């Protein structure tokens, strides 16, 4: 996840200028559910690092022949793996099942592997997942867990002319399918509120203003690089809740300016369990297997293979187009009733039912870019948690 994706589309929207009007429009307690997080170092139960597999040209969804095997690549989604997984599978599975193939192998048991396997099953295939690791040991288990379909998805100048349309199709497909997981036991997917805090008024020369689509807030000066990240969230404005400004007294935070919107949250522990159970109940098999080179796949019995190895594809396929983007999370013990997100001072917090995510995300999307270290940094984790403790009035 990156800062802009955490805030999500819809930064704009009509700001309510009178506190009385805001209270009249909200027949519920504005403080309910946003009680202060008990942010202290003694509540950190683990610190994890995830390397997101970024490709400047966007996800690789394409066919490659390896000996007599048809390999369909499905990797390189940056910070959008969970968010685009179903839509990505919708593109990859027909390629694998071309010519009437009904026995499919999936390599990798993370978010992309599980959704590709389920999609192939629903299309009538018999599927075996081959993977070195399964949940909770895969990198997908260390994801932030927020709907972020264009988080570091590609570079503006590196994509082909049809990429934006394909991305929109993947995003809408995934969004629609995730709605079917709402309300299930364990809340694998749920809508939760996000609070965007700022010390500067929107529209000023503040970082917040630079995050919004130009049609929503007046453009503000923002440093750009020749190879800037591609932003496509405005294509989903019809399904993305808009944010509203909250006046003093309508929120419990110390910041001078607060906006609230809503987004999908993935409670990854429950979601991964649900997807794995669905796959196994439908007759799928998961077989431990380690692959060291593409030629190893030729020993599989299946003719068609969907490669969902994520960042692992960099080593397995010698794909130097994959750039690691490091993200570290300090996990706090879940807090009863706390299911919301906050962004402030370069830190993203997402209170999930399976743990409270505290993640430094920096001031722009280049934070963590090119950093391949998976070693946790305890000092940075403690500093981020200490910052969160100061957010409430």
C-alpha positions as a printed NumPy array, in Angstrom:
array([[  0.   ,   0.   ,   0.   ],
       [  1.039,   3.602,  -0.512],
       [ -0.218,   6.828,   1.01 ],
       [ -2.349,   7.861,  -1.972],
       [ -4.035,   4.477,  -2.23 ],
       [ -4.834,   4.48 ,   1.466],
       [ -6.641,   7.777,   1.057],
       [ -8.421,   6.384,  -1.955],
       [-10.346,   8.063,  -4.707],
       [-12.93 ,  10.609,  -3.725],
       [-10.776,  12.923,  -1.625],
       [-13.113,  15.66 ,  -2.782],
       [-16.791,  16.141,  -2.168],
       [-18.896,  18.807,  -0.574],
       [-17.334,  20.139,   2.6  ],
       [-19.793,  20.919,   5.388],
       [-18.856,  24.254,   6.892],
       [-21.127,  24.388,   9.928],
       [-20.759,  21.999,  12.805],
       [-24.477,  22.166,  13.468],
       [-25.265,  21.129,   9.92 ],
       [-22.823,  18.258,  10.18 ],
       [-24.376,  16.998,  13.404],
       [-27.861,  17.273,  11.937],
       [-26.769,  15.161,   8.984],
       [-25.331,  12.454,  11.259],
       [-27.948,  10.852,  13.495],
       [-25.224,   8.733,  15.092],
       [-22.43 ,   9.395,  17.541],
       [-19.475,  10.658,  15.445],
       [-17.068,   9.322,  18.059],
       [-18.504,   5.796,  18.064],
       [-16.039,   3.278,  16.674],
       [-13.102,   5.703,  16.561],
       [-11.972,   5.51 ,  20.14 ],
       [ -8.23 ,   6.057,  20.593],
       [ -6.081,   3.123,  19.586],
       [ -4.053,   1.772,  22.481],
       [ -0.808,   2.427,  20.665],
       [  2.166,   1.374,  22.739],
       [  5.219,  -0.757,  22.074],
       [  4.052,  -3.476,  24.473],
       [  1.015,  -4.118,  22.215],
       [  3.148,  -4.901,  19.133],
       [  2.827,  -8.638,  18.625],
       [  4.837,  -8.855,  15.405],
       [  6.608,  -6.732,  12.796],
       [  6.51 ,  -7.858,   9.173],
       [  7.983,  -6.722,   5.879],
       [  6.404,  -7.288,   2.475],
       [  8.11 ,  -6.736,  -0.877],
       [  5.526,  -5.681,  -3.418],
       [  6.355,  -6.757,  -7.005],
       [  6.22 ,  -3.588,  -9.109],
       [  6.585,  -3.565, -12.897],
       [  6.713,  -0.273, -14.785],
       [  4.633,  -1.792, -17.602],
       [  2.044,  -3.142, -15.177],
       [  1.136,  -6.742, -14.304],
       [  2.434,  -9.435, -16.617],
       [ -0.579, -11.402, -17.862],
       [  0.671, -13.251, -20.909],
       [  1.365, -16.705, -22.352],
       [  4.815, -18.242, -22.634],
       [  5.614, -21.694, -23.98 ],
       [  8.024, -23.695, -21.8  ],
       [  8.758, -27.002, -23.504],
       [  5.34 , -28.544, -24.035],
       [  3.761, -26.53 , -21.231],
       [  1.642, -23.439, -21.731],
       [  2.527, -21.024, -18.927],
       [  0.232, -18.075, -18.279],
       [  1.991, -15.423, -16.246],
       [ -0.077, -13.571, -13.652],
       [  2.256, -11.475, -11.504],
       [  3.706,  -8.005, -11.   ],
       [  0.735,  -6.162,  -9.442],
       [  2.694,  -3.792,  -7.204],
       [  0.555,  -2.865,  -4.21 ],
       [ -2.665,  -3.984,  -5.879],
       [ -2.442,  -7.769,  -5.642],
       [ -5.431,  -8.376,  -3.374],
       [ -7.465,  -5.616,  -4.977],
       [ -7.028,  -6.788,  -8.583],
       [ -6.769, -10.529,  -7.955],
       [-10.209, -11.613,  -9.198],
       [-10.074,  -9.402, -12.278],
       [ -6.565, -10.563, -13.06 ],
       [ -7.718, -14.176, -12.806],
       [-10.567, -13.437, -15.209],
       [ -7.958, -12.514, -17.838],
       [ -5.469, -15.295, -17.091],
       [ -7.761, -18.329, -16.743],
       [ -9.194, -18.289, -20.3  ],
       [ -5.634, -18.203, -21.641],
       [ -4.814, -21.311, -19.616],
       [ -7.993, -23.129, -20.616],
       [ -7.708, -22.442, -24.331],
       [ -8.085, -25.465, -26.632],
       [-10.303, -27.225, -24.097],
       [ -7.662, -27.808, -21.415],
       [ -9.348, -28.822, -18.153],
       [ -6.406, -29.8  , -15.93 ],
       [ -4.736, -26.676, -14.601],
       [ -1.736, -26.126, -12.351],
       [ -1.379, -22.912, -10.383],
       [  2.066, -21.93 ,  -9.066],
       [  1.827, -19.912,  -5.86 ],
       [ -0.703, -19.918,  -3.02 ],
       [ -0.968, -16.216,  -2.273],
       [ -3.836, -13.88 ,  -3.129],
       [ -3.336, -14.208,  -6.897],
       [ -2.827, -17.968,  -6.782],
       [ -5.94 , -18.69 ,  -4.71 ],
       [ -8.218, -16.465,  -6.784],
       [ -6.857, -17.848, -10.063],
       [ -7.407, -21.399,  -8.797],
       [-10.978, -20.633,  -7.713],
       [-11.742, -18.875, -10.982],
       [-10.448, -21.888, -12.946],
       [-12.544, -24.256, -10.808],
       [-15.664, -22.199, -11.456],
       [-14.91 , -22.44 , -15.167],
       [-14.93 , -26.241, -14.919],
       [-11.235, -27.022, -14.458],
       [ -9.556, -29.489, -12.127],
       [ -6.917, -27.495, -10.313],
       [ -3.825, -28.275,  -8.272],
       [ -1.881, -25.517,  -6.537],
       [  1.862, -26.105,  -6.277],
       [  3.56 , -23.82 ,  -3.783],
       [  6.609, -23.536,  -1.592],
       [  4.58 , -21.78 ,   1.112],
       [  0.944, -21.363,   2.124],
       [ -0.842, -18.903,   4.359],
       [  0.208, -17.472,   6.735],
       [  3.761, -17.696,   5.367],
       [  3.198, -16.131,   1.935],
       [  3.891, -12.448,   1.266],
       [  0.173, -11.813,   0.667],
       [ -0.403, -12.485,   4.367],
       [  1.651,  -9.378,   5.149],
       [ -0.457,  -7.018,   3.054],
       [ -2.071,  -3.877,   4.448],
       [ -5.559,  -5.119,   3.634],
       [ -7.148,  -2.084,   2.012],
       [ -8.845,  -1.702,  -1.378],
       [ -6.055,  -0.109,  -3.469],
       [ -6.505,  -1.155,  -7.122],
       [ -3.993,   1.307,  -8.595],
       [ -1.374,   1.303,  -5.852],
       [  1.932,   1.436,  -7.745],
       [  0.318,  -0.433, -10.596],
       [  2.539,   0.967, -13.398],
       [  4.463,   3.97 , -14.704],
       [  2.682,   6.531, -16.859],
       [  5.064,   6.286, -19.814],
       [  5.691,   2.535, -19.709],
       [  2.198,   1.095, -20.313],
       [  0.679,   0.109, -23.648],
       [ -2.33 ,   2.016, -25.054],
       [ -4.883,  -0.553, -23.852],
       [ -3.622,  -0.845, -20.297],
       [ -6.046,   1.593, -18.656],
       [ -9.05 ,  -0.245, -20.095],
       [ -7.707,  -3.627, -18.948],
       [ -7.008,  -2.218, -15.501],
       [-10.536,  -0.876, -15.21 ],
       [-11.988,  -4.237, -16.212],
       [ -9.833,  -6.006, -13.598],
       [-10.739,  -3.49 , -10.891],
       [-14.483,  -3.625, -11.541],
       [-14.504,  -7.424, -11.701],
       [-12.646,  -7.68 ,  -8.398],
       [-14.793,  -5.046,  -6.725],
       [-17.954,  -6.879,  -7.745],
       [-16.74 , -10.286,  -6.562],
       [-15.542,  -8.963,  -3.226],
       [-19.085,  -7.794,  -2.493],
       [-20.08 , -11.466,  -2.261],
       [-17.782, -11.854,   0.769],
       [-19.499,  -9.12 ,   2.776],
       [-21.392, -10.332,   5.833],
       [-19.778, -13.761,   6.   ],
       [-18.694, -15.199,   9.331],
       [-15.39 , -13.635,  10.333],
       [-15.97 , -10.573,   8.13 ],
       [-13.317, -11.496,   5.544],
       [-14.299,  -8.341,   3.646],
       [-16.077,  -5.307,   5.067],
       [-16.666,  -1.619,   4.488],
       [-14.868,   0.573,   7.017],
       [-14.308,   4.312,   7.411],
       [-11.042,   6.138,   6.669],
       [-10.008,   9.414,   8.299],
       [ -7.542,  11.639,   6.446],
       [ -5.863,  14.099,   8.81 ],
       [ -3.954,  17.194,   7.77 ],
       [ -2.373,  20.229,   9.375],
       [ -3.062,  22.273,   6.238],
       [ -6.349,  23.226,   4.614],
       [ -7.164,  21.302,   1.389],
       [ -6.286,  23.381,  -1.636],
       [ -3.204,  24.87 ,   0.008],
       [  0.273,  23.761,  -0.921],
       [ -0.163,  20.673,   1.224],
       [  0.587,  17.   ,   0.526],
       [ -3.109,  16.156,   0.824],
       [ -4.077,  18.317,  -2.141],
       [ -1.62 ,  16.601,  -4.418],
       [ -3.32 ,  13.255,  -3.796],
       [ -6.691,  14.133,  -5.271],
       [ -7.765,  13.761,  -8.902],
       [ -7.611,  17.223, -10.556],
       [-11.364,  17.223, -11.169],
       [-12.035,  17.003,  -7.436],
       [ -9.634,  19.495,  -5.854],
       [ -7.773,  22.421,  -7.425],
       [ -4.378,  21.271,  -8.635],
       [ -1.492,  22.007,  -6.272],
       [  2.206,  22.052,  -7.055],
       [  3.729,  18.633,  -6.537],
       [  7.181,  17.375,  -7.45 ],
       [  7.101,  14.898, -10.305],
       [  9.673,  12.62 , -11.838],
       [ 10.026,  11.788, -15.521],
       [  8.773,   8.264, -14.784],
       [  5.849,   9.013, -12.479],
       [  3.381,   6.381, -11.3  ],
       [  0.154,   5.872, -13.224],
       [ -3.016,   6.98 , -11.431],
       [ -6.316,   5.553, -12.649],
       [ -8.663,   5.826,  -9.653],
       [-10.818,   8.483, -11.369],
       [-12.138,   5.719, -13.653],
       [-13.895,   4.181, -10.629],
       [-15.571,   7.322,  -9.334],
       [-19.043,   5.82 ,  -9.779],
       [-18.284,   3.022,  -7.279],
       [-15.972,   4.924,  -4.935],
       [-17.46 ,   6.785,  -1.954],
       [-16.53 ,  10.467,  -1.798],
       [-14.994,  11.994,   1.265],
       [-16.557,  14.741,   3.368],
       [-14.903,  17.318,   5.571],
       [-15.618,  16.969,   9.279],
       [-15.798,  20.173,  11.341],
       [-14.403,  20.435,  14.869],
       [-16.57 ,  18.504,  17.285],
       [-17.502,  15.885,  14.701],
       [-14.33 ,  13.828,  15.181],
       [-11.953,  12.934,  18.033],
       [ -8.629,  13.824,  16.376],
       [ -6.087,  16.549,  17.135],
       [ -5.495,  17.525,  13.501],
       [ -6.752,  20.856,  12.201],
       [ -8.435,  19.331,   9.152],
       [-10.17 ,  15.953,   8.918],
       [-11.935,  14.225,   6.065],
       [-13.774,  10.905,   6.154],
       [-14.613,   8.387,   3.447],
       [-15.178,   4.627,   3.296],
       [-13.355,   1.775,   1.615],
       [-13.172,  -2.007,   1.528],
       [-11.02 ,  -3.672,   4.161],
       [ -9.639,  -7.186,   3.738],
       [ -9.267,  -9.025,   7.032],
       [ -6.588, -11.121,   5.412],
       [ -6.473, -13.971,   7.943],
       [-10.187, -14.687,   7.545],
       [-10.21 , -13.991,   3.818],
       [ -7.301, -16.344,   3.112],
       [ -8.954, -19.05 ,   5.228],
       [-12.22 , -18.574,   3.332],
       [-10.568, -18.761,  -0.087],
       [ -8.484, -21.798,   0.836],
       [-11.511, -23.613,   2.269],
       [-13.597, -22.826,  -0.822],
       [-10.848, -24.172,  -3.063],
       [-10.41 , -27.422,  -1.118],
       [-14.158, -28.027,  -0.725],
       [-14.532, -27.753,  -4.496],
       [-12.023, -30.583,  -4.95 ],
       [ -8.805, -28.617,  -5.299],
       [ -5.447, -29.891,  -4.103],
       [ -2.465, -28.031,  -2.651],
       [  0.897, -29.764,  -3.063],
       [  4.142, -28.432,  -1.554],
       [  6.685, -27.918,  -4.322],
       [  9.766, -25.756,  -4.861],
       [ 10.712, -24.543,  -8.332],
       [ 14.218, -23.252,  -9.021],
       [ 13.991, -22.568, -12.761],
       [ 11.289, -22.457, -15.467],
       [ 12.376, -25.872, -16.707],
       [ 11.224, -27.422, -13.43 ],
       [  7.622, -26.81 , -14.51 ],
       [  7.996, -29.297, -17.359],
       [  7.841, -32.12 , -14.8  ],
       [  4.262, -31.247, -13.823],
       [  1.538, -33.466, -15.245],
       [ -0.71 , -30.539, -16.181],
       [ -0.351, -29.064, -19.66 ],
       [ -1.451, -25.554, -18.661],
       [  0.123, -23.637, -15.776],
       [ -0.804, -20.261, -14.262],
       [  2.263, -18.63 , -12.745],
       [  1.212, -16.56 ,  -9.691],
       [  4.561, -16.296,  -7.936],
       [  4.459, -12.542,  -7.268],
       [  7.817, -11.14 ,  -6.201],
       [  9.194, -14.674,  -6.409],
       [  8.944, -14.438, -10.201],
       [ 11.95 , -12.116, -10.197],
       [ 14.224, -14.994,  -9.221],
       [ 12.315, -17.903, -10.786],
       [ 11.93 , -16.281, -14.213],
       [ 14.982, -14.008, -14.013],
       [ 12.561, -11.133, -14.532],
       [ 14.574,  -7.999, -13.836],
       [ 11.557,  -5.84 , -14.7  ],
       [ 10.233,  -6.553, -11.194],
       [ 11.28 ,  -3.871,  -8.716],
       [ 10.791,  -4.486,  -4.976],
       [  8.823,  -1.902,  -3.022],
       [  9.401,  -2.459,   0.677],
       [  6.641,  -1.974,   3.208],
       [  6.917,  -2.612,   6.95 ],
       [  3.986,  -3.134,   9.319],
       [  3.955,  -3.061,  13.096],
       [  0.973,  -5.19 ,  14.159],
       [ -0.903,  -4.148,  17.275],
       [ -3.256,  -6.43 ,  19.185],
       [ -6.816,  -6.099,  17.785],
       [ -9.005,  -3.713,  19.752],
       [-12.706,  -4.573,  20.234],
       [-14.917,  -2.311,  18.151],
       [-12.018,  -0.678,  16.278],
       [-12.469,  -1.081,  12.522],
       [-11.313,   2.085,  10.759],
       [ -8.312,   3.64 ,   9.059],
       [ -6.357,   6.849,   9.6  ],
       [ -3.65 ,   8.593,   7.598],
       [ -1.511,  11.32 ,   9.209],
       [  2.118,  12.446,   9.148],
       [  3.211,   9.764,   6.69 ],
       [  1.765,   6.924,   8.772],
       [ -1.193,   4.734,   7.769],
       [ -3.202,   2.921,  10.404],
       [ -5.794,   0.302,   9.544],
       [ -7.633,  -1.307,  12.438],
       [ -8.615,  -4.749,  11.206],
       [-10.259,  -7.593,  13.073],
       [ -7.111,  -9.699,  12.704],
       [ -4.699,  -7.   ,  13.866],
       [ -4.116,  -3.253,  13.792],
       [ -1.799,  -2.266,  10.954],
       [  0.63 ,   0.598,  11.639],
       [  2.637,   1.301,   8.521],
       [  4.966,   4.153,   7.529],
       [  4.016,   5.034,   3.945],
       [  6.012,   8.209,   3.443],
       [  5.009,  11.338,   1.641],
       [  4.86 ,   9.874,  -1.863],
       [  4.789,   6.572,  -3.757],
       [  8.576,   6.355,  -4.028],
       [  8.775,   5.399,  -0.356],
       [ 10.404,   1.943,  -0.165],
       [ 10.961,   1.785,  -3.925],
       [ 13.911,  -0.433,  -4.854],
       [ 14.492,  -1.595,  -1.269],
       [ 14.76 ,  -5.401,  -1.224],
       [ 15.454,  -5.797,   2.504],
       [ 12.96 ,  -8.059,   4.271],
       [ 14.612,  -7.59 ,   7.654],
       [ 12.241,  -5.879,  10.146],
       [ 13.33 ,  -2.543,  11.626],
       [ 12.145,  -2.541,  15.274],
       [ 13.143,   1.089,  15.854],
       [ 11.018,   2.275,  12.921],
       [  8.115,   0.134,  14.144],
       [  8.258,   1.652,  17.643],
       [  8.531,   5.187,  16.226],
       [  5.45 ,   4.672,  14.034],
       [  3.404,   3.352,  16.958],
       [  4.515,   6.278,  19.14 ],
       [  3.341,   8.686,  16.433],
       [ -0.093,   7.045,  16.328],
       [ -0.459,   7.53 ,  20.078],
       [ -0.363,  11.315,  19.547],
       [ -3.223,  11.513,  17.045],
       [ -6.186,  11.733,  19.404],
       [ -7.181,  14.935,  21.2  ]])
